[in-house]
Amino acid sequence: MTVPALSSLVCTYATGVQDSVDDNPFDNTNTATATQQLYNFDADGNPSLGGTQDYQGTWPINFSEALVELVDEVATVSDTYADSPVIGAYTDDHTFTYSRSFTCDEDEGSRDNTASFVTNDTPLTGSDDASVAVNCYDLDVTKTADEFYTRYYTWMIDKVVDNPGPITIPPGGSVVLNYTVSVDVWSVIENEWQVTGNIVIANSHPTRNANLTQVLDNAGGITGLVSCPVFVVPANSSLTCTYDTGLQDGPDANPFGPTNTAIATQQLYNFASDGSASADGTLDYQGTWPIDFSQASISYVDEAIDVDDSYAGFLGTVYATDTLPASFNYQRTVTADIIFCGSFTVENTADFVTIDTQATGDDSVSVVIEVPCQGCTPGFWQGGAGSQLWNEPNDPQWVYGGTNPYIHTTLFNTFFYLDTDSRLDSLTMMDLVGSGGGDDPAIKAARDMVAAYLNEAAFPASFPATSLADLEAMWYAAVAGGDAAFTAFHIQVAGWNSPVPPGNCPLP
């Protein structure tokens, strides 16, 4: 190589591509060395080799102004999450930050996410992934149901007698009456339906409490009153609330239907990556339980009665669970007064009272008793067979006990002498019974007295007068009272002497 005189020689150089990642392998100075061939010149100017001489030149190596060849200077990035902002071509460092929401229950499980790039030249690829475990924790609502209702009983009573009459018995006679009192349940009404129980809300989350906004109970459209100690369900635990529908009106029909539903409403939250929460709507959880009144607790009202009778007294207590109808039987002997004739009614009432509300009921029966009055008229004693019974002292035809008290010719005022009326002076017993009575009150009354005295003497058990002495007392009271008393005496005693059917004169 020759460098022309007064000129220069330009050479090129190249280091070649050196491998030194991120480090200048050349240091900071580039040195060029040119080695000159030296000559020795003789006098004639002829050269001869005379060794060599090095000459150097340096230049700083400064890659700040280097010509850079770019390889894979562009990276195109992407992300497997469809809504990710990680997308596009980039020539320098870039950090992507984004959030992703997960929803239970569709996103439950492991959720993988991969970001990747590819360069524009070689091409070079790279990726990285992250995984999120989405755990969904639901609330579980369960409940119980205890059923209650009230059964109301109403009762009926019936009383009968074997012979309601009219029954004919003689004065002083008796009759045995057989009574039956029957009671039975008249109706059964079931009402005042009620359901109570517990609502249990379980939280399966191991660390986070669940906040509730409300807890409701719905029993077939009827809202129960719910009571909860708090509205927070502890993590990995449960909350127990109670409910009560109250008493519901529905005669003989369950007003709730077959199912009781509990609803617990949870407050939902969105949780940021730093764990902070913001409210995000609510979610209802339900639990049901059958309503079955076949196993209900029953309260009974008036399920028993006490039965009484106006004659027999307390008959007994009857329960709805007894064999019904329940009957009570008893006998009653009814006796006519020895001095009574006519009819009378034997009233008898049976009643009941319920054990709770004191409701009552009764039934009565009446038995008509006929007691024929026995008596013979003044006309009987004045003529025919009757006159033959007392026409002589100790008359042999008087066969009725004792003897006849007087005879035809006995003077009235002589026999009834304690107090007399002058209008009856000189009148015999036969005069009076044969007089027809007339208009004079004293004579009419005396006529009745003669017949009544004979009747009481002949058949004292059947004649209405109590005794002969009582008849005498009645007569003397009439004498003392004058015509008005005679008239009253006549009305009463004439009826005894001539009883209405079935009364009759018992003598032949």
C-alpha positions as CSV (number, residue, x, y, z in Angstrom):
1,M,0.0,0.0,0.0
2,T,1.4,3.4,-1.0
3,V,0.4,6.7,0.3
4,P,1.1,9.2,-2.6
5,A,3.3,12.1,-1.9
6,L,1.6,15.1,-0.6
7,S,-1.6,13.0,-0.6
8,S,-3.4,10.4,1.4
9,L,-4.7,7.0,1.4
10,V,-8.1,6.1,2.7
11,C,-8.8,2.7,4.1
12,T,-12.0,1.3,5.6
13,Y,-12.4,-0.9,8.6
14,A,-15.1,-2.9,10.2
15,T,-15.1,-4.7,13.6
16,G,-17.7,-7.2,12.6
17,V,-20.7,-7.9,14.8
18,Q,-19.6,-8.4,18.3
19,D,-21.7,-10.3,20.9
20,S,-22.0,-8.4,24.1
21,V,-25.5,-8.1,25.4
22,D,-26.2,-4.6,26.7
23,D,-22.4,-3.8,27.0
24,N,-20.0,-2.0,24.6
25,P,-17.2,-4.5,23.9
26,F,-14.9,-1.8,22.5
27,D,-14.3,0.4,25.4
28,N,-14.4,4.1,24.6
29,T,-11.5,4.5,22.1
30,N,-10.8,3.2,18.6
31,T,-7.1,3.2,17.6
32,A,-5.9,2.9,14.0
33,T,-2.2,1.8,13.5
34,A,-0.4,2.4,10.1
35,T,3.0,0.7,9.8
36,Q,5.4,2.4,7.4
37,Q,8.2,0.5,5.6
38,L,11.4,2.5,6.2
39,Y,14.3,2.6,3.7
40,N,17.9,3.5,3.7
41,F,18.9,5.6,0.7
42,D,22.5,5.6,-0.7
43,A,24.1,8.5,-2.4
44,D,22.7,7.4,-5.6
45,G,19.2,7.5,-4.1
46,N,18.9,3.8,-4.1
47,P,16.7,2.5,-1.3
48,S,17.3,-0.5,0.9
49,L,15.0,-1.8,3.5
50,G,15.6,-0.2,6.8
51,G,12.9,-1.5,9.2
52,T,9.4,-0.2,9.9
53,Q,7.7,2.7,11.8
54,D,4.2,2.6,13.4
55,Y,1.9,5.6,13.3
56,Q,-1.3,5.7,15.3
57,G,-4.5,7.6,15.2
58,T,-7.4,7.3,17.7
59,W,-11.1,8.2,17.8
60,P,-13.5,8.0,20.6
61,I,-16.1,5.2,20.3
62,N,-19.5,6.8,21.2
63,F,-22.5,4.6,20.6
64,S,-24.9,7.5,21.6
65,E,-24.7,8.6,18.0
66,A,-24.4,5.1,16.6
67,L,-26.4,4.0,13.7
68,V,-28.7,1.4,15.4
69,E,-30.3,-1.4,13.5
70,L,-33.6,-2.3,15.2
71,V,-34.6,-5.9,15.4
72,D,-38.0,-6.9,16.9
73,E,-38.5,-3.3,17.9
74,V,-42.3,-3.8,17.8
75,A,-44.3,-6.1,20.0
76,T,-47.9,-6.8,19.4
77,V,-49.7,-7.7,22.7
78,S,-53.0,-9.5,23.3
79,D,-55.0,-11.0,26.2
80,T,-57.4,-13.9,26.5
81,Y,-60.0,-11.8,28.3
82,A,-62.3,-10.5,25.7
83,D,-62.8,-7.1,27.3
84,S,-59.1,-6.6,28.2
85,P,-57.4,-3.4,27.2
86,V,-54.2,-5.4,26.6
87,I,-54.1,-5.2,22.8
88,G,-52.1,-3.4,20.1
89,A,-48.5,-2.9,18.9
90,Y,-46.0,-1.3,21.2
91,T,-42.3,-0.2,20.7
92,D,-41.4,0.5,24.3
93,D,-42.3,-0.6,27.8
94,H,-46.0,-0.4,28.7
95,T,-47.9,-1.4,31.8
96,F,-51.6,-2.4,31.5
97,T,-53.9,-2.2,34.5
98,Y,-57.5,-3.3,34.3
99,S,-60.3,-4.8,36.4
100,R,-62.5,-7.7,35.7
101,S,-65.8,-8.5,37.5
102,F,-66.8,-12.1,38.3
103,T,-70.4,-13.1,38.9
104,C,-71.7,-15.9,41.0
105,D,-72.7,-18.6,40.1
106,E,-71.7,-18.6,36.4
107,D,-68.1,-17.6,37.0
108,E,-67.5,-19.9,39.9
109,G,-64.3,-21.9,39.8
110,S,-60.7,-21.2,38.5
111,R,-60.6,-18.4,36.0
112,D,-57.3,-18.3,34.0
113,N,-56.1,-15.3,32.1
114,T,-53.1,-15.2,29.7
115,A,-51.3,-12.1,28.2
116,S,-49.0,-12.7,25.2
117,F,-46.8,-10.8,22.6
118,V,-45.2,-11.5,19.3
119,T,-42.4,-9.4,17.8
120,N,-42.4,-8.1,14.3
121,D,-39.2,-9.5,12.9
122,T,-38.0,-12.8,14.2
123,P,-40.9,-13.3,15.3
124,L,-40.3,-13.7,19.0
125,T,-43.2,-14.7,21.3
126,G,-43.8,-14.6,25.0
127,S,-46.7,-15.0,27.4
128,D,-47.6,-14.9,31.1
129,D,-50.8,-16.0,32.8
130,A,-52.6,-15.5,36.1
131,S,-55.4,-17.5,37.7
132,V,-58.2,-16.2,39.9
133,A,-60.2,-18.6,42.1
134,V,-63.8,-17.5,42.2
135,N,-65.6,-19.0,45.2
136,C,-69.3,-18.5,45.4
137,Y,-70.9,-18.7,48.8
138,D,-74.7,-18.8,48.9
139,L,-77.0,-18.4,51.8
140,D,-79.1,-21.4,52.7
141,V,-82.6,-20.8,54.1
142,T,-84.4,-23.5,56.0
143,K,-87.4,-23.3,58.3
144,T,-89.7,-25.2,60.5
145,A,-93.5,-25.0,61.0
146,D,-95.5,-25.7,64.1
147,E,-99.2,-25.7,63.4
148,F,-102.0,-24.8,65.9
149,Y,-105.7,-24.4,65.7
150,T,-108.8,-24.4,68.0
151,R,-111.6,-26.8,67.9
152,Y,-115.0,-25.5,69.1
153,Y,-117.8,-27.8,70.2
154,T,-121.5,-27.0,70.4
155,W,-123.8,-29.4,72.1
156,M,-127.5,-30.5,72.0
157,I,-129.7,-32.1,74.7
158,D,-132.8,-34.1,74.4
159,K,-135.1,-35.3,77.1
160,V,-137.9,-37.8,76.7
161,V,-140.3,-39.7,79.0
162,D,-141.8,-43.1,78.3
163,N,-145.3,-41.8,78.9
164,P,-146.1,-38.1,78.4
165,G,-149.7,-38.6,79.4
166,P,-152.3,-37.8,80.1
167,I,-152.0,-40.5,82.8
168,T,-155.0,-41.2,85.0
169,I,-154.3,-42.2,88.7
170,P,-156.6,-42.1,91.7
171,P,-156.2,-39.6,94.5
172,G,-153.2,-40.7,96.5
173,G,-152.2,-43.0,93.6
174,S,-148.7,-43.1,92.0
175,V,-147.2,-43.6,88.6
176,V,-143.5,-44.4,87.7
177,L,-142.1,-42.2,85.0
178,N,-139.0,-43.3,83.1
179,Y,-136.9,-40.4,81.8
180,T,-134.0,-40.5,79.3
181,V,-131.7,-37.5,78.9
182,S,-129.4,-37.7,75.8
183,V,-126.6,-35.3,74.9
184,D,-124.6,-35.2,71.7
185,V,-122.2,-32.9,69.9
186,W,-124.2,-30.7,67.7
187,S,-121.4,-29.2,65.6
188,V,-117.6,-29.0,65.6
189,I,-115.9,-25.9,64.1
190,E,-112.2,-25.6,63.6
191,N,-110.8,-22.1,63.5
192,E,-108.1,-19.7,64.8
193,W,-105.4,-21.3,62.6
194,Q,-101.8,-20.4,63.5
195,V,-98.3,-21.3,62.3
196,T,-95.1,-20.5,64.1
197,G,-91.5,-21.7,63.8
198,N,-87.9,-20.9,63.1
199,I,-86.2,-19.5,60.0
200,V,-82.5,-20.5,59.9
201,I,-80.2,-18.6,57.5
202,A,-76.8,-20.3,57.1
203,N,-73.8,-18.5,55.7
204,S,-71.2,-20.8,54.1
205,H,-68.5,-18.1,53.6
206,P,-65.5,-18.9,55.8
207,T,-64.5,-15.4,56.6
208,R,-67.2,-12.8,55.5
209,N,-70.4,-12.0,57.2
210,A,-73.6,-11.7,55.2
211,N,-75.7,-8.6,55.7
212,L,-79.5,-9.0,55.3
213,T,-82.0,-6.3,54.4
214,Q,-85.1,-8.2,55.4
215,V,-86.4,-11.6,56.4
216,L,-90.0,-12.4,55.4
217,D,-92.5,-15.2,56.0
218,N,-95.2,-16.0,53.6
219,A,-97.8,-18.6,54.5
220,G,-100.1,-18.9,51.5
221,G,-100.3,-15.2,51.1
222,I,-100.5,-14.5,54.8
223,T,-97.5,-12.6,56.1
224,G,-96.1,-13.8,59.4
225,L,-94.5,-11.6,61.9
226,V,-90.7,-12.2,61.8
227,S,-88.3,-11.5,64.6
228,C,-84.5,-11.6,64.1
229,P,-82.0,-10.7,66.8
230,V,-79.7,-9.1,64.2
231,F,-79.6,-8.8,60.4
232,V,-76.1,-10.1,60.0
233,V,-75.3,-13.8,59.4
234,P,-71.9,-14.5,60.8
235,A,-69.3,-16.1,58.6
236,N,-69.4,-19.9,58.6
237,S,-72.4,-19.8,60.9
238,S,-76.1,-19.2,60.9
239,L,-78.8,-16.8,62.1
240,T,-82.1,-18.0,63.6
241,C,-85.2,-15.9,63.4
242,T,-88.7,-16.7,64.6
243,Y,-92.0,-16.1,62.9
244,D,-95.7,-16.2,63.9
245,T,-98.7,-15.8,61.6
246,G,-101.0,-14.9,64.5
247,L,-104.5,-16.4,64.7
248,Q,-106.3,-16.5,61.3
249,D,-110.0,-16.8,60.8
250,G,-111.1,-19.6,58.5
251,P,-113.9,-21.8,59.8
252,D,-113.2,-25.4,59.0
253,A,-110.6,-24.5,56.3
254,N,-106.8,-24.1,56.5
255,P,-106.3,-20.5,55.3
256,F,-102.6,-20.9,54.6
257,G,-102.5,-23.5,51.9
258,P,-99.9,-26.3,51.8
259,T,-96.6,-24.4,51.8
260,N,-94.9,-21.9,54.0
261,T,-92.1,-19.9,52.4
262,A,-89.3,-17.9,54.1
263,I,-87.4,-15.2,52.1
264,A,-84.1,-13.8,53.3
265,T,-82.8,-10.8,51.2
266,Q,-79.0,-10.4,51.2
267,Q,-77.3,-7.1,50.5
268,L,-74.8,-7.8,47.6
269,Y,-71.4,-6.0,47.2
270,N,-68.8,-5.4,44.6
271,F,-65.3,-5.9,45.9
272,A,-62.4,-4.0,44.5
273,S,-59.0,-5.6,44.2
274,D,-58.0,-3.9,47.4
275,G,-60.9,-5.5,49.2
276,S,-63.1,-2.4,49.5
277,A,-66.8,-3.0,49.0
278,S,-69.6,-1.1,47.4
279,A,-73.3,-2.0,47.5
280,D,-74.6,-3.7,44.4
281,G,-78.2,-4.7,44.7
282,T,-79.8,-7.5,46.6
283,L,-80.5,-11.2,46.2
284,D,-83.4,-13.2,47.6
285,Y,-83.0,-16.7,49.0
286,Q,-86.0,-18.9,49.8
287,G,-86.7,-21.8,52.0
288,T,-90.0,-23.7,52.2
289,W,-91.7,-26.1,54.6
290,P,-95.0,-27.9,54.3
291,I,-98.0,-26.8,56.3
292,D,-99.6,-29.9,57.7
293,F,-102.4,-29.5,60.2
294,S,-102.8,-33.2,60.6
295,Q,-100.1,-33.1,63.2
296,A,-101.1,-29.7,64.7
297,S,-101.5,-28.9,68.3
298,I,-105.2,-28.5,69.0
299,S,-106.8,-26.3,71.6
300,Y,-110.2,-27.5,72.6
301,V,-113.1,-25.2,73.6
302,D,-116.2,-26.7,75.3
303,E,-115.1,-30.2,74.7
304,A,-117.0,-31.3,77.7
305,I,-120.3,-30.5,79.4
306,D,-121.8,-31.0,82.9
307,V,-125.4,-32.4,82.7
308,D,-127.9,-31.6,85.4
309,D,-131.6,-32.4,85.9
310,S,-134.2,-30.4,87.8
311,Y,-135.3,-33.6,89.5
312,A,-132.4,-36.0,89.5
313,G,-129.7,-33.4,90.0
314,F,-126.2,-33.8,88.6
315,L,-126.2,-36.5,86.0
316,G,-122.6,-36.5,85.0
317,T,-119.8,-35.0,82.8
318,V,-119.7,-35.9,79.1
319,Y,-116.7,-35.5,76.9
320,A,-116.6,-35.2,73.1
321,T,-114.3,-38.2,73.1
322,D,-117.0,-40.4,74.8
323,T,-119.3,-42.7,72.9
324,L,-122.0,-40.4,71.7
325,P,-124.8,-39.7,72.1
326,A,-124.5,-40.3,75.8
327,S,-127.7,-41.1,77.7
328,F,-128.7,-40.9,81.3
329,N,-131.8,-42.8,82.5
330,Y,-133.7,-42.5,85.8
331,Q,-137.1,-43.2,87.2
332,R,-139.4,-40.8,89.0
333,T,-142.4,-41.8,91.1
334,V,-145.2,-39.2,90.9
335,T,-147.9,-39.5,93.6
336,A,-151.2,-37.6,93.6
337,D,-152.2,-35.9,96.8
338,I,-154.9,-37.9,98.6
339,I,-157.1,-34.8,98.7
340,F,-156.5,-33.7,95.2
341,C,-158.6,-34.3,92.2
342,G,-158.3,-32.8,88.7
343,S,-155.2,-32.6,86.5
344,F,-151.7,-31.4,87.1
345,T,-148.5,-31.2,85.0
346,V,-145.2,-32.7,86.1
347,E,-142.5,-30.4,84.6
348,N,-139.0,-31.7,84.3
349,T,-136.0,-30.0,82.7
350,A,-132.5,-31.3,81.9
351,D,-129.8,-28.8,81.1
352,F,-126.0,-28.6,80.4
353,V,-123.3,-26.1,80.8
354,T,-120.0,-26.2,78.8
355,I,-116.8,-26.3,80.7
356,D,-115.1,-23.3,79.0
357,T,-117.5,-20.7,77.7
358,Q,-120.3,-21.7,80.1
359,A,-122.7,-22.0,77.1
360,T,-126.0,-23.7,78.1
361,G,-128.8,-25.7,76.7
362,D,-131.9,-27.4,78.0
363,D,-134.8,-29.5,77.1
364,S,-138.0,-30.1,79.1
365,V,-140.8,-32.6,79.1
366,S,-144.2,-32.3,80.6
367,V,-146.4,-35.2,81.8
368,V,-150.1,-34.5,82.4
369,I,-151.5,-36.4,85.4
370,E,-155.3,-36.8,85.6
371,V,-156.7,-37.5,89.1
372,P,-160.4,-38.2,88.8
373,C,-162.5,-36.5,91.4
374,Q,-164.9,-39.0,93.2
375,G,-168.1,-37.7,94.4
376,C,-171.9,-38.4,94.5
377,T,-174.4,-35.7,93.9
378,P,-177.2,-34.7,96.3
379,G,-179.6,-36.2,93.8
380,F,-177.8,-39.6,94.2
381,W,-178.2,-39.5,98.0
382,Q,-181.8,-38.3,97.7
383,G,-183.2,-41.0,95.5
384,G,-182.6,-44.5,94.1
385,A,-179.9,-46.7,95.4
386,G,-178.2,-43.9,97.2
387,S,-181.1,-43.1,99.6
388,Q,-181.1,-46.8,100.7
389,L,-177.6,-46.5,102.1
390,W,-178.5,-44.1,105.0
391,N,-182.2,-44.5,105.8
392,E,-181.7,-46.0,109.2
393,P,-179.0,-45.9,111.9
394,N,-176.2,-48.3,111.3
395,D,-177.7,-49.0,108.0
396,P,-176.7,-52.6,107.0
397,Q,-176.3,-51.4,103.4
398,W,-173.6,-48.9,104.4
399,V,-170.6,-51.1,103.7
400,Y,-167.9,-48.5,103.3
401,G,-166.2,-48.5,106.6
402,G,-167.7,-47.3,109.9
403,T,-171.4,-46.4,109.7
404,N,-173.6,-43.8,108.2
405,P,-173.2,-40.5,110.0
406,Y,-176.9,-39.7,110.1
407,I,-180.2,-40.7,108.6
408,H,-182.9,-39.1,106.4
409,T,-184.8,-37.5,109.3
410,T,-181.8,-36.1,111.2
411,L,-182.3,-32.3,111.6
412,F,-179.5,-30.4,109.9
413,N,-179.0,-27.7,112.6
414,T,-179.2,-30.4,115.3
415,F,-176.3,-32.3,113.7
416,F,-174.2,-29.2,112.8
417,Y,-175.1,-27.4,115.9
418,L,-172.0,-25.4,116.8
419,D,-173.1,-22.5,114.7
420,T,-176.4,-22.4,112.8
421,D,-178.4,-20.4,110.4
422,S,-182.1,-20.0,111.2
423,R,-183.1,-20.6,107.6
424,L,-182.1,-24.2,108.2
425,D,-184.2,-24.7,111.3
426,S,-186.6,-27.7,111.1
427,L,-185.0,-28.9,107.8
428,T,-183.9,-32.6,107.8
429,M,-181.0,-34.0,105.8
430,M,-183.4,-35.5,103.3
431,D,-185.3,-32.2,103.0
432,L,-182.1,-30.5,101.9
433,V,-180.8,-33.1,99.4
434,G,-184.3,-33.3,97.9
435,S,-184.8,-29.5,97.7
436,G,-183.1,-29.0,94.4
437,G,-181.1,-26.1,96.1
438,G,-183.4,-23.2,95.1
439,D,-182.1,-19.7,95.3
440,D,-181.4,-19.3,99.0
441,P,-177.6,-19.4,99.5
442,A,-177.9,-21.1,102.9
443,I,-180.1,-23.9,101.7
444,K,-178.0,-24.4,98.5
445,A,-174.8,-24.6,100.7
446,A,-176.5,-26.9,103.2
447,R,-177.7,-29.3,100.5
448,D,-174.1,-29.6,99.2
449,M,-172.9,-30.1,102.8
450,V,-175.2,-33.1,103.4
451,A,-174.0,-34.8,100.2
452,A,-170.3,-34.0,100.8
453,Y,-170.4,-35.3,104.4
454,L,-171.9,-38.6,103.2
455,N,-169.3,-38.8,100.4
456,E,-166.3,-38.2,102.7
457,A,-167.7,-40.7,105.2
458,A,-168.2,-43.3,102.4
459,F,-164.9,-43.0,100.4
460,P,-162.5,-40.6,102.2
461,A,-159.6,-41.6,100.0
462,S,-161.2,-40.5,96.8
463,F,-163.3,-37.5,97.9
464,P,-161.4,-34.2,97.7
465,A,-162.2,-33.1,101.2
466,T,-159.4,-33.7,103.7
467,S,-161.6,-35.1,106.5
468,L,-165.0,-34.9,108.1
469,A,-163.6,-32.4,110.6
470,D,-162.3,-30.2,107.8
471,L,-165.7,-30.2,106.2
472,E,-167.3,-29.2,109.4
473,A,-164.8,-26.4,109.8
474,M,-165.5,-25.2,106.3
475,W,-169.2,-25.2,107.0
476,Y,-169.0,-23.2,110.2
477,A,-166.8,-20.7,108.4
478,A,-169.5,-20.3,105.8
479,V,-172.2,-19.8,108.5
480,A,-170.1,-17.1,110.1
481,G,-169.5,-15.4,106.7
482,G,-173.1,-15.1,105.6
483,D,-174.5,-15.4,102.1
484,A,-171.3,-14.6,100.3
485,A,-169.5,-17.4,102.2
486,F,-172.4,-19.8,101.6
487,T,-172.1,-19.0,97.8
488,A,-168.4,-19.7,97.8
489,F,-168.9,-22.9,99.8
490,H,-171.6,-24.0,97.3
491,I,-169.3,-23.4,94.3
492,Q,-166.4,-25.4,95.7
493,V,-168.2,-28.3,97.3
494,A,-170.8,-28.7,94.5
495,G,-167.8,-29.4,92.3
496,W,-166.5,-32.0,94.6
497,N,-169.9,-33.7,94.7
498,S,-170.3,-33.7,90.9
499,P,-166.8,-34.1,89.4
500,V,-166.2,-33.6,85.7
501,P,-165.2,-36.8,83.7
502,P,-163.3,-38.9,84.3
503,G,-164.5,-38.3,87.8
504,N,-167.6,-40.3,88.9
505,C,-169.6,-41.5,91.8
506,P,-167.9,-44.7,92.9
507,L,-171.0,-46.0,94.7
508,P,-173.4,-48.5,93.2
